[in-house]
Amino acid sequence: MANYDFFQNKSCEYFPCHKGIEEECFSCLFCYCPLYALGENCGGCFTYTQDGIKDCSGCTRPHRREEYEKILSQMDKIIALAKKP
């Protein structure tokens, strides 16, 4: 598996895009969270909009370094979902 690391995109107009994490600890590694594809089984904090769209804007799980291994351990499931027609 590739070696993924902590990084910050401070030039992003939204950085940091979630409250509850100190700026020096905030990582942009999973700006798009790969767990999104797992729907309700992602393990994060989310809601659904009135239109039924999953809203993860309140979730800080993918931006916390200590969650990386848990997220990466789900990649086989995510890849399998992506391959389904």
Backbone as JSON, one array per atom type, in Angstrom:
{
  "sequence": "MANYDFFQNKSCEYFPCHKGIEEECFSCLFCYCPLYALGENCGGCFTYTQDGIKDCSGCTRPHRREEYEKILSQMDKIIALAKKP",
  "N": [[0.85, -1.17, 0.0], [0.45, 2.24, -0.71], [2.29, 4.96, 0.77], [0.66, 7.2, 2.62], [0.36, 10.55, 3.76], [0.17, 13.13, 6.26], [-1.01, 16.3, 5.32], [-1.41, 19.79, 4.57], [-3.49, 22.08, 2.91], [-3.16, 25.1, 2.84], [-3.7, 27.16, 1.15], [-6.21, 26.8, 0.25], [-9.42, 28.15, 0.01], [-11.24, 27.4, 1.93], [-9.9, 26.37, 4.08], [-9.26, 25.89, 7.56], [-11.74, 23.48, 6.87], [-13.56, 22.44, 8.65], [-14.99, 22.79, 11.88], [-13.71, 22.29, 15.21], [-11.31, 21.0, 15.14], [-8.0, 21.71, 15.81], [-6.13, 24.11, 13.97], [-3.4, 23.46, 13.46], [-3.45, 20.74, 13.6], [-5.05, 19.86, 11.61], [-5.75, 17.97, 8.78], [-5.66, 17.71, 5.23], [-5.76, 15.42, 3.79], [-7.88, 13.58, 3.2], [-9.8, 15.13, 1.66], [-11.88, 14.67, -0.1], [-13.74, 12.28, 1.2], [-13.04, 8.89, 1.18], [-14.73, 7.1, 2.4], [-17.29, 7.9, 1.95], [-18.62, 6.52, -0.04], [-19.49, 4.25, 1.25], [-21.91, 4.72, 2.33], [-24.33, 4.55, 4.87], [-22.71, 2.99, 6.42], [-20.27, 4.14, 6.88], [-19.23, 5.09, 9.27], [-18.83, 7.63, 10.12], [-19.89, 11.0, 11.03], [-22.84, 12.13, 9.86], [-25.59, 13.54, 7.98], [-28.74, 13.42, 6.23], [-29.9, 15.34, 3.53], [-32.98, 17.09, 2.72], [-33.43, 16.28, 0.17], [-32.37, 13.79, 0.1], [-29.62, 13.53, -0.06], [-26.43, 12.67, 1.04], [-24.93, 14.39, 3.63], [-21.93, 15.38, 4.71], [-20.73, 17.44, 5.99], [-20.47, 18.05, 8.69], [-18.71, 16.22, 9.69], [-15.64, 15.21, 11.05], [-14.0, 13.08, 10.88], [-12.41, 12.1, 8.56], [-10.4, 13.96, 8.58], [-8.79, 13.74, 10.75], [-5.75, 12.68, 11.9], [-5.38, 10.33, 13.42], [-7.35, 8.68, 12.51], [-6.66, 7.67, 10.05], [-5.6, 5.01, 9.54], [-7.84, 3.42, 10.07], [-9.59, 4.31, 8.1], [-8.15, 3.73, 5.72], [-8.12, 0.98, 5.96], [-10.55, 0.22, 5.03], [-10.5, 0.36, 2.32], [-10.56, -1.81, 0.47], [-13.26, -2.6, 0.48], [-14.41, -0.28, -0.53], [-13.28, -0.09, -3.08], [-14.32, -2.43, -4.2], [-17.04, -1.74, -4.26], [-16.93, 0.32, -6.13], [-16.35, -1.05, -8.44], [-18.63, -2.41, -9.02], [-21.29, -2.8, -11.36]],
  "CA": [[0.0, 0.0, 0.0], [1.22, 3.49, -0.78], [2.45, 5.67, 2.03], [-0.06, 8.46, 2.63], [0.87, 11.36, 4.85], [-0.5, 14.35, 6.69], [-0.64, 17.53, 4.63], [-2.37, 20.89, 4.67], [-3.58, 22.99, 1.77], [-3.53, 26.37, 3.45], [-4.15, 28.1, 0.12], [-7.63, 26.53, 0.0], [-10.25, 29.2, 0.61], [-12.04, 26.83, 3.0], [-9.03, 25.79, 5.12], [-9.73, 24.51, 7.69], [-13.16, 23.48, 6.48], [-14.41, 21.91, 9.72], [-14.71, 23.26, 13.23], [-13.48, 21.22, 16.18], [-9.94, 20.5, 15.04], [-7.06, 22.83, 15.82], [-5.55, 24.29, 12.64], [-2.12, 22.76, 13.3], [-3.71, 19.3, 13.56], [-6.03, 19.6, 10.55], [-5.16, 17.42, 7.55], [-6.48, 17.75, 4.02], [-5.52, 14.18, 3.05], [-9.13, 13.04, 2.68], [-10.74, 16.21, 1.38], [-13.02, 13.84, -0.49], [-13.61, 11.1, 2.05], [-13.34, 7.65, 0.46], [-15.78, 6.36, 3.09], [-18.6, 8.39, 1.5], [-19.23, 5.47, -0.85], [-20.04, 3.2, 2.1], [-23.23, 5.12, 2.81], [-24.55, 4.59, 6.32], [-21.7, 2.16, 7.08], [-18.99, 4.83, 6.86], [-18.73, 5.28, 10.62], [-18.66, 9.05, 10.4], [-21.04, 11.79, 11.46], [-23.46, 12.7, 8.67], [-27.05, 13.63, 7.94], [-29.24, 13.46, 4.87], [-30.68, 16.53, 3.21], [-34.36, 16.79, 2.35], [-33.38, 15.63, -1.14], [-31.78, 12.47, 0.26], [-28.19, 13.58, -0.33], [-25.62, 12.52, 2.25], [-24.22, 15.62, 3.97], [-20.85, 15.05, 5.64], [-20.05, 18.69, 6.36], [-20.22, 18.09, 10.12], [-17.84, 15.1, 10.06], [-14.21, 15.51, 11.06], [-13.27, 11.81, 10.88], [-11.34, 11.97, 7.57], [-9.37, 14.99, 8.76], [-8.03, 13.44, 11.97], [-4.65, 11.76, 11.59], [-5.54, 9.05, 14.11], [-8.37, 7.88, 11.8], [-6.15, 7.24, 8.74], [-5.5, 3.56, 9.39], [-9.2, 2.89, 10.02], [-10.13, 4.64, 6.79], [-7.44, 2.96, 4.7], [-8.45, -0.44, 6.09], [-11.82, 0.03, 4.35], [-10.35, 0.6, 0.89], [-10.99, -2.97, -0.33], [-14.72, -2.51, 0.35], [-14.71, 0.87, -1.38], [-12.9, -0.47, -4.45], [-15.3, -3.41, -4.66], [-18.26, -1.0, -4.6], [-16.68, 1.1, -7.34], [-16.31, -1.96, -9.58], [-19.97, -2.95, -9.31], [-21.96, -2.05, -12.44]],
  "C": [[0.89, 1.24, 0.0], [1.28, 4.15, 0.59], [1.77, 7.04, 1.94], [0.34, 9.25, 3.86], [-0.02, 12.56, 5.11], [-0.08, 15.52, 5.8], [-1.76, 18.55, 4.78], [-2.32, 21.73, 3.41], [-4.08, 24.33, 2.29], [-3.96, 27.41, 2.43], [-5.62, 27.89, -0.23], [-8.46, 27.59, 0.71], [-11.08, 28.7, 1.79], [-11.21, 26.31, 4.18], [-9.13, 26.56, 6.43], [-11.24, 24.47, 7.55], [-14.09, 22.89, 7.54], [-14.01, 22.52, 11.05], [-14.44, 22.06, 14.13], [-12.12, 20.58, 16.09], [-9.02, 21.71, 14.98], [-6.38, 22.89, 14.46], [-4.26, 23.49, 12.45], [-2.28, 21.24, 13.22], [-4.6, 18.9, 12.38], [-5.33, 19.12, 9.29], [-6.17, 17.45, 6.41], [-6.38, 16.44, 3.23], [-6.81, 13.65, 2.43], [-10.15, 14.16, 2.48], [-12.03, 15.61, 0.81], [-12.85, 12.55, 0.29], [-13.96, 9.84, 1.26], [-14.45, 6.84, 1.12], [-17.18, 6.79, 2.67], [-19.35, 7.29, 0.75], [-19.86, 4.36, -0.01], [-21.4, 3.56, 2.68], [-23.31, 5.17, 4.32], [-23.52, 3.79, 7.09], [-20.34, 2.84, 7.15], [-18.39, 5.02, 8.25], [-18.53, 6.73, 11.01], [-19.96, 9.7, 10.84], [-21.63, 12.49, 10.23], [-24.96, 12.81, 8.87], [-27.45, 13.51, 6.48], [-30.05, 14.73, 4.68], [-32.11, 16.11, 2.89], [-34.44, 16.08, 1.01], [-32.73, 14.25, -1.1], [-30.3, 12.39, -0.04], [-27.44, 13.52, 1.0], [-24.79, 13.78, 2.46], [-23.21, 15.33, 5.07], [-20.15, 16.29, 6.17], [-19.77, 18.8, 7.86], [-19.25, 17.02, 10.61], [-16.38, 15.5, 9.99], [-13.37, 14.23, 10.96], [-12.15, 11.76, 9.82], [-10.21, 12.98, 7.72], [-8.53, 14.79, 10.03], [-6.99, 12.36, 11.67], [-4.85, 10.39, 12.21], [-6.58, 8.14, 13.44], [-7.85, 7.28, 10.5], [-6.16, 5.72, 8.57], [-6.88, 2.92, 9.3], [-9.81, 3.13, 8.64], [-9.47, 3.8, 5.71], [-7.77, 1.48, 4.78], [-9.77, -0.77, 5.39], [-11.7, 0.11, 2.82], [-10.76, -0.58, 0.02], [-12.49, -2.94, -0.56], [-15.1, -1.4, -0.62], [-14.4, 0.54, -2.83], [-13.89, -1.47, -5.01], [-16.61, -2.74, -5.04], [-18.1, -0.25, -5.91], [-16.69, 0.22, -8.58], [-17.66, -2.54, -9.93], [-20.63, -2.11, -10.4], [-23.17, -1.3, -11.98]]
}
